[in-house]
């Protein structure tokens, strides 16, 4: 499938989303990989993960980068050689990346009831504004909060960060599509601007309110 969606957040920030419908061979034949990436790809046991990995390289090509412009530091965080910031994510049939001149993180997650069972592992402060009596809103907000914390972790990428204890997400509404979050750690108190969108996996439109929207894309900027 061609590029699923491009979001131009501002003049210096672009989000690209790929819906994976191709086979491994189709994707592999359309990208060039550096030697380290070939080793990583060969070490992946899941073909779904392999296809997501290759889809990210397809996304890079959409904005005139290649795998040779990308490298990873000792903590596994991706970087671009030209100095722009990049963050990468994938979930099931979606892969996405964000490129910006600002520090950014991105995450995409499927909305599932399963998240209710693990909420207390990554939430503390946020429970005071969540309403369990509205199940779908509760699941959606839990998914956003997880995406926020994952995105912030990708930006800071520091050992010892606890999603539950160190990252706080202020109260927000799903229709607002924005939030504010904080990283509190030792002497650090860093604010982050948060943006999120619901995605219907069966439609290329984010505006189709009649369709079931079952994925949530979250991205964060360090302020």
C-alpha angles and dihedrals in degrees: 000000000000123000108314100207143347120203118192101200091180138330092287102036128069130176120198126190127195124195107212111228099136127096121249090255093051092052095041092054092053100054138058119223132198118232096263091052091050089055092048092048093049090050094057113102096194119073088205089061090046091053091048090051091052092044090059088056088051089053091051089055090054089065097039098263128117135200087266089066091057129079137166128227126224091276093053095254114146122235136181119230093227092063099253116132121247136185127184135202141167138183126178107310096356132083123178142173138189125211122191145146086239129073104271142173130191138193135176122197138177114238107242137160088235089080090069090065094054099037095107089058093066105018133070114131093036094062090079093071101032119101115213090186090074101059101187094045089046092053092045093050093046088052091050092048092051089048091049093052093045090050093049091047089053090053097048098029092184125154116253100028111147116204089207101043107027106036119064125186117203120228113283142168124236093230091054093064091202136085143168123235137180138210110215112186128148103307094347125104108167125172124216131197111224131202128180140179134191114232128203107213092207096053136055090215124089089194098065099110092176093062123083108259106208106164129062124207116202129184131179137200123202106233 
